[in-house]
Amino acid sequence: MNENKLEDSKGFAALLRLVRPKQWIKNGFIFLPLFFGGALLHTDALLAGLITFFAYSFAASSIYCFNDIYDVEADRRHPVKCHRPIASGAVSIKQAYGLMFLMFALSMGVCSLLGSWETMGIVIFYWLLNLGYCAKFKQYAIIDVCIVAF
């Protein structure tokens, strides 16, 4: 039974690595308008910022899953990326798709707490743009630069 717990914890750790929560720190830019607008200590604004942060972070995690699914063969040949959860075989492609859709559903669920169609639209636009980027746009230098700058 201890062996099953160990395997479960390794599986969970691989799934957690796939969603890359360490990358979420970059999403802290969401709080900049609150800071510069002097609203960082206003409870309502801070709560809206936190909800937006998590909605955006879950969407980003969904994209990380898709990117690793899409690039799995290239990642397997790469000396560093071969250790990523899908490329190494720690997470199956089917599991990764499930996690991808779960992360996007969490993003939309959290976003719906705001009651803001504008914020939800921005998160969906970000998600679709990045799906396109992972699948095709990054192959074109000018489009790649524009999307990364955006």
Accessible surface in RSA format (square Angstrom, percent):
REM  Atomic radii and reference values for relative SASA: ProtOr
REM  Chains: A
REM  Algorithm: Lee & Richards
REM  Probe-radius: 1.40
REM  Slices: 20
REM RES _ NUM      All-atoms   Total-Side   Main-Chain    Non-polar    All polar
REM                ABS   REL    ABS   REL    ABS   REL    ABS   REL    ABS   REL
RES MET A   1   184.62  95.6 140.50  93.0  44.12 105.1 108.94  92.6  75.68 100.3
RES ASN A   2   122.44  84.4 115.36 111.5   7.08  17.0  33.89  81.6  88.54  85.6
RES GLU A   3   124.28  71.3 117.11  88.6   7.17  17.1  42.43  82.1  81.85  66.8
RES ASN A   4    93.20  64.3  92.04  88.9   1.16   2.8  19.29  46.4  73.91  71.4
RES LYS A   5   135.46  66.1 130.40  80.0   5.06  12.1  77.59  69.8  57.87  61.6
RES LEU A   6    98.35  54.8  94.86  67.9   3.49   8.8  98.22  69.0   0.13   0.4
RES GLU A   7   100.95  58.0  91.95  69.6   8.99  21.4  36.50  70.6  64.45  52.6
RES ASP A   8   101.85  71.3  91.29  90.9  10.56  25.0  32.01  75.3  69.84  69.7
RES SER A   9    61.69  52.1  51.25  68.4  10.45  24.1  48.83 104.0  12.86  18.0
RES LYS A  10   130.28  63.6 122.58  75.2   7.70  18.3  76.42  68.8  53.87  57.4
RES GLY A  11    28.93  35.7   0.00   N/A  28.93  35.7  28.00  76.8   0.93   2.1
RES PHE A  12   132.05  66.1 128.97  79.9   3.08   8.0 130.15  78.9   1.90   5.4
RES ALA A  13    44.45  40.9  41.45  64.0   3.00   6.8  43.55  61.3   0.90   2.4
RES ALA A  14     1.72   1.6   1.72   2.6   0.00   0.0   1.72   2.4   0.00   0.0
RES LEU A  15    53.28  29.7  52.62  37.6   0.67   1.7  52.95  37.2   0.33   0.9
RES LEU A  16    82.79  46.1  80.23  57.4   2.55   6.4  82.52  58.0   0.26   0.7
RES ARG A  17   122.30  51.3 110.75  56.5  11.54  27.5  72.11  98.6  50.18  30.4
RES LEU A  18     0.15   0.1   0.00   0.0   0.15   0.4   0.15   0.1   0.00   0.0
RES VAL A  19    10.32   6.8  10.32   9.3   0.00   0.0  10.32   9.0   0.00   0.0
RES ARG A  20    43.61  18.3  39.16  20.0   4.45  10.6  23.20  31.7  20.41  12.4
RES PRO A  21    47.10  34.3  38.88  35.4   8.22  29.9  38.88  32.1   8.22  51.1
RES LYS A  22   185.05  90.3 166.76 102.3  18.29  43.6 118.15 106.3  66.91  71.3
RES GLN A  23    68.30  38.2  65.78  48.1   2.52   6.0   5.66  12.0  62.64  47.5
RES TRP A  24    39.97  16.0  39.97  19.3   0.00   0.0  39.97  21.3   0.00   0.0
RES ILE A  25   144.69  82.3 132.49  98.7  12.20  29.4 135.31  97.4   9.38  25.4
RES LYS A  26   126.80  61.9 108.74  66.7  18.06  43.0  81.97  73.8  44.83  47.7
RES ASN A  27    10.87   7.5  10.87  10.5   0.00   0.0   0.00   0.0  10.87  10.5
RES GLY A  28    27.80  34.3   0.00   N/A  27.80  34.3  21.46  58.9   6.34  14.2
RES PHE A  29   102.00  51.0  93.28  57.8   8.72  22.7  96.75  58.7   5.25  15.0
RES ILE A  30    24.66  14.0  14.68  10.9   9.97  24.0  18.63  13.4   6.03  16.4
RES PHE A  31    43.05  21.5  42.78  26.5   0.27   0.7  43.03  26.1   0.02   0.1
RES LEU A  32    91.34  50.9  91.20  65.2   0.15   0.4  91.34  64.1   0.00   0.0
RES PRO A  33    93.68  68.3  77.77  70.9  15.91  57.8  86.83  71.7   6.86  42.6
RES LEU A  34    26.29  14.6  25.55  18.3   0.74   1.9  26.29  18.5   0.00   0.0
RES PHE A  35   119.98  60.0 108.36  67.1  11.63  30.3 108.36  65.7  11.63  33.3
RES PHE A  36   155.44  77.8 121.37  75.2  34.07  88.7 124.02  75.2  31.42  89.9
RES GLY A  37    60.55  74.7   0.00   N/A  60.55  74.7  31.58  86.7  28.97  64.9
RES GLY A  38    55.11  68.0   0.00   N/A  55.11  68.0  35.96  98.7  19.15  42.9
RES ALA A  39    21.83  20.1  21.83  33.7   0.00   0.0  21.83  30.7   0.00   0.0
RES LEU A  40    60.98  34.0  59.64  42.7   1.33   3.4  59.64  41.9   1.33   3.6
RES LEU A  41   167.94  93.5 141.55 101.3  26.39  66.3 143.67 100.9  24.27  65.3
RES HIS A  42   108.05  59.1 105.33  73.2   2.71   6.9  73.04  75.3  35.01  40.7
RES THR A  43   108.73  77.3  99.95 101.3   8.78  20.9  69.50  93.4  39.23  59.3
RES ASP A  44   121.50  85.1 113.15 112.6   8.35  19.7  38.44  90.5  83.05  82.8
RES ALA A  45    25.10  23.1  17.13  26.4   7.97  18.1  23.86  33.6   1.24   3.3
RES LEU A  46    62.40  34.8  62.40  44.6   0.00   0.0  62.40  43.8   0.00   0.0
RES LEU A  47   101.07  56.3  99.15  70.9   1.91   4.8 100.40  70.5   0.66   1.8
RES ALA A  48    38.46  35.4  36.37  56.1   2.09   4.8  37.94  53.4   0.53   1.4
RES GLY A  49     6.97   8.6   0.00   N/A   6.97   8.6   6.25  17.2   0.72   1.6
RES LEU A  50    74.29  41.4  74.24  53.1   0.05   0.1  74.29  52.2   0.00   0.0
RES ILE A  51    25.27  14.4  23.58  17.6   1.69   4.1  25.27  18.2   0.00   0.0
RES THR A  52    29.18  20.8  29.18  29.6   0.00   0.0  21.55  28.9   7.63  11.5
RES PHE A  53    29.09  14.6  29.09  18.0   0.00   0.0  29.09  17.6   0.00   0.0
RES PHE A  54    78.13  39.1  78.13  48.4   0.00   0.0  78.13  47.4   0.00   0.0
RES ALA A  55     0.00   0.0   0.00   0.0   0.00   0.0   0.00   0.0   0.00   0.0
RES TYR A  56    36.62  17.1  36.62  20.8   0.00   0.0  16.47  12.4  20.16  24.9
RES SER A  57     0.00   0.0   0.00   0.0   0.00   0.0   0.00   0.0   0.00   0.0
RES PHE A  58    32.46  16.2  32.46  20.1   0.00   0.0  32.46  19.7   0.00   0.0
RES ALA A  59     0.00   0.0   0.00   0.0   0.00   0.0   0.00   0.0   0.00   0.0
RES ALA A  60     4.12   3.8   3.79   5.9   0.33   0.8   4.03   5.7   0.09   0.2
RES SER A  61     0.00   0.0   0.00   0.0   0.00   0.0   0.00   0.0   0.00   0.0
RES SER A  62     0.00   0.0   0.00   0.0   0.00   0.0   0.00   0.0   0.00   0.0
RES ILE A  63    11.05   6.3  11.05   8.2   0.00   0.0  11.05   8.0   0.00   0.0
RES TYR A  64    39.19  18.3  39.19  22.3   0.00   0.0  28.74  21.6  10.45  12.9
RES CYS A  65     0.00   0.0   0.00   0.0   0.00   0.0   0.00   0.0   0.00   0.0
RES PHE A  66    29.78  14.9  29.78  18.4   0.00   0.0  29.78  18.1   0.00   0.0
RES ASN A  67    25.32  17.5  25.32  24.5   0.00   0.0   5.18  12.5  20.14  19.5
RES ASP A  68     1.83   1.3   1.26   1.3   0.57   1.3   0.79   1.9   1.04   1.0
RES ILE A  69    12.97   7.4   8.13   6.1   4.84  11.7   8.13   5.9   4.84  13.1
RES TYR A  70   107.45  50.2  81.36  46.3  26.09  67.9  58.29  43.8  49.16  60.6
RES ASP A  71    29.52  20.7  26.51  26.4   3.02   7.1   7.42  17.5  22.11  22.0
RES VAL A  72    11.15   7.3  10.80   9.8   0.36   0.9  11.15   9.7   0.00   0.0
RES GLU A  73    97.73  56.1  96.83  73.3   0.89   2.1  52.75 102.0  44.98  36.7
RES ALA A  74    53.74  49.4  46.14  71.2   7.60  17.3  47.05  66.3   6.68  17.7
RES ASP A  75     4.96   3.5   4.85   4.8   0.11   0.3   0.11   0.3   4.85   4.8
RES ARG A  76   108.05  45.4  86.50  44.1  21.55  51.3  35.20  48.1  72.85  44.1
RES ARG A  77   180.65  75.8 146.13  74.5  34.52  82.2  80.41 109.9 100.24  60.8
RES HIS A  78    70.72  38.6  65.67  45.6   5.04  12.9  45.14  46.5  25.58  29.8
RES PRO A  79   106.72  77.8  84.26  76.8  22.47  81.7  95.14  78.5  11.59  72.0
RES VAL A  80   107.97  71.0 103.77  93.9   4.20  10.1 104.49  90.8   3.48   9.4
RES LYS A  81    78.73  38.4  77.70  47.7   1.03   2.5  26.33  23.7  52.39  55.8
RES CYS A  82    35.24  26.7  30.53  34.0   4.72  11.1   9.69  24.6  25.55  27.6
RES HIS A  83   128.72  70.4 119.98  83.4   8.74  22.4  80.17  82.6  48.56  56.5
RES ARG A  84    63.05  26.5  59.27  30.2   3.77   9.0  18.78  25.7  44.27  26.8
RES PRO A  85     5.92   4.3   5.92   5.4   0.00   0.0   5.92   4.9   0.00   0.0
RES ILE A  86     1.65   0.9   1.06   0.8   0.59   1.4   1.06   0.8   0.59   1.6
RES ALA A  87    11.47  10.5   0.58   0.9  10.89  24.8   0.58   0.8  10.89  28.8
RES SER A  88    61.77  52.2  24.26  32.4  37.51  86.4  29.69  63.2  32.08  44.9
RES GLY A  89    56.16  69.3   0.00   N/A  56.16  69.3  27.58  75.7  28.58  64.0
RES ALA A  90    53.91  49.6  23.49  36.3  30.42  69.2  35.44  49.9  18.47  48.9
RES VAL A  91     2.50   1.6   0.97   0.9   1.53   3.7   1.19   1.0   1.31   3.6
RES SER A  92    55.17  46.6  43.72  58.4  11.45  26.4  49.77 106.0   5.40   7.6
RES ILE A  93    69.64  39.6  66.00  49.2   3.64   8.8  66.00  47.5   3.64   9.9
RES LYS A  94   173.94  84.9 163.17 100.1  10.77  25.6 110.62  99.6  63.33  67.5
RES GLN A  95    96.36  53.9  85.24  62.3  11.12  26.5  34.34  73.1  62.02  47.0
RES ALA A  96     0.00   0.0   0.00   0.0   0.00   0.0   0.00   0.0   0.00   0.0
RES TYR A  97    88.30  41.2  88.26  50.2   0.04   0.1  57.00  42.8  31.30  38.6
RES GLY A  98    43.60  53.8   0.00   N/A  43.60  53.8  37.29 102.3   6.31  14.1
RES LEU A  99    24.26  13.5  20.34  14.6   3.92   9.8  22.66  15.9   1.60   4.3
RES MET A 100     6.86   3.6   6.86   4.5   0.00   0.0   6.86   5.8   0.00   0.0
RES PHE A 101   112.49  56.3 108.64  67.3   3.84  10.0 109.28  66.3   3.21   9.2
RES LEU A 102    95.79  53.3  90.42  64.7   5.37  13.5  94.83  66.6   0.96   2.6
RES MET A 103    18.07   9.4  18.07  12.0   0.00   0.0  17.51  14.9   0.55   0.7
RES PHE A 104    37.56  18.8  37.56  23.3   0.00   0.0  37.56  22.8   0.00   0.0
RES ALA A 105    59.16  54.4  46.61  71.9  12.55  28.5  52.42  73.8   6.74  17.8
RES LEU A 106    68.26  38.0  65.73  47.0   2.53   6.4  68.15  47.9   0.11   0.3
RES SER A 107     0.00   0.0   0.00   0.0   0.00   0.0   0.00   0.0   0.00   0.0
RES MET A 108    31.30  16.2  30.11  19.9   1.19   2.8  27.71  23.6   3.59   4.8
RES GLY A 109    39.05  48.2   0.00   N/A  39.05  48.2  34.53  94.8   4.52  10.1
RES VAL A 110    28.51  18.8  27.36  24.8   1.15   2.8  27.86  24.2   0.65   1.8
RES CYS A 111     0.20   0.2   0.00   0.0   0.20   0.5   0.00   0.0   0.20   0.2
RES SER A 112    64.08  54.1  45.66  60.9  18.42  42.4  32.82  69.9  31.26  43.8
RES LEU A 113   129.39  72.1  96.87  69.3  32.52  81.8 101.34  71.2  28.05  75.5
RES LEU A 114    46.31  25.8  16.55  11.8  29.76  74.8  19.50  13.7  26.81  72.1
RES GLY A 115    66.51  82.0   0.00   N/A  66.51  82.0  37.51 102.9  29.01  65.0
RES SER A 116    31.33  26.5  24.35  32.5   6.98  16.1  22.27  47.4   9.06  12.7
RES TRP A 117   206.92  83.0 198.15  95.9   8.77  20.6 169.02  90.1  37.90  61.5
RES GLU A 118   131.64  75.6 120.67  91.3  10.97  26.1  69.59 134.6  62.05  50.7
RES THR A 119    27.93  19.9  27.30  27.7   0.63   1.5   6.67   9.0  21.27  32.1
RES MET A 120    30.59  15.8  30.59  20.2   0.00   0.0  17.00  14.5  13.59  18.0
RES GLY A 121    35.58  43.9   0.00   N/A  35.58  43.9  30.35  83.3   5.23  11.7
RES ILE A 122   116.35  66.2 113.91  84.9   2.44   5.9 115.76  83.4   0.59   1.6
RES VAL A 123     2.71   1.8   2.68   2.4   0.03   0.1   2.71   2.4   0.00   0.0
RES ILE A 124    60.57  34.5  60.57  45.1   0.00   0.0  60.57  43.6   0.00   0.0
RES PHE A 125   107.83  53.9 105.41  65.3   2.42   6.3 107.63  65.3   0.20   0.6
RES TYR A 126    45.26  21.1  44.48  25.3   0.78   2.0  28.65  21.5  16.60  20.5
RES TRP A 127    25.02  10.0  25.02  12.1   0.00   0.0  25.02  13.3   0.00   0.0
RES LEU A 128   100.63  56.0  92.52  66.2   8.11  20.4  92.68  65.1   7.95  21.4
RES LEU A 129    34.33  19.1  28.43  20.3   5.90  14.8  33.66  23.6   0.67   1.8
RES ASN A 130    25.75  17.8  25.75  24.9   0.00   0.0   0.00   0.0  25.75  24.9
RES LEU A 131    31.27  17.4  30.47  21.8   0.80   2.0  30.82  21.6   0.45   1.2
RES GLY A 132    17.91  22.1   0.00   N/A  17.91  22.1  17.36  47.6   0.55   1.2
RES TYR A 133    46.81  21.9  46.81  26.6   0.00   0.0  27.19  20.4  19.62  24.2
RES CYS A 134     6.78   5.1   6.07   6.8   0.70   1.7   0.08   0.2   6.69   7.2
RES ALA A 135    27.39  25.2  26.29  40.6   1.10   2.5  26.48  37.3   0.90   2.4
RES LYS A 136   104.94  51.2 104.83  64.3   0.11   0.3  62.69  56.4  42.25  45.0
RES PHE A 137    71.88  36.0  71.88  44.5   0.00   0.0  71.88  43.6   0.00   0.0
RES LYS A 138    69.33  33.8  52.21  32.0  17.12  40.8  38.95  35.1  30.38  32.4
RES GLN A 139   109.90  61.5  74.05  54.1  35.86  85.4  38.23  81.4  71.67  54.4
RES TYR A 140   105.10  49.1 101.97  58.0   3.14   8.2  75.51  56.7  29.59  36.5
RES ALA A 141    80.67  74.2  66.77 103.0  13.90  31.6  72.45 102.0   8.22  21.8
RES ILE A 142   128.46  73.1 124.16  92.5   4.31  10.4 126.28  90.9   2.18   5.9
RES ILE A 143    68.19  38.8  66.74  49.7   1.45   3.5  68.19  49.1   0.00   0.0
RES ASP A 144    37.79  26.5  37.79  37.6   0.00   0.0   0.20   0.5  37.58  37.5
RES VAL A 145    94.42  62.1  90.31  81.8   4.12   9.9  93.62  81.3   0.80   2.2
RES CYS A 146    73.24  55.4  64.74  72.2   8.50  20.0  27.48  69.6  45.76  49.3
RES ILE A 147    25.13  14.3  17.66  13.2   7.47  18.0  18.53  13.3   6.60  17.9
RES VAL A 148   108.26  71.2  81.73  74.0  26.53  63.9  88.18  76.6  20.08  54.5
RES ALA A 149    87.02  80.0  46.38  71.6  40.64  92.5  58.03  81.7  28.99  76.8
RES PHE A 150   164.19  82.1 110.01  68.1  54.18 141.0 128.76  78.1  35.43 101.4
END  Absolute sums over single chains surface
CHAIN  1 A     9521.5       8103.8       1417.6       6796.5       2724.9
END  Absolute sums over all chains
TOTAL          9521.5       8103.8       1417.6       6796.5       2724.9
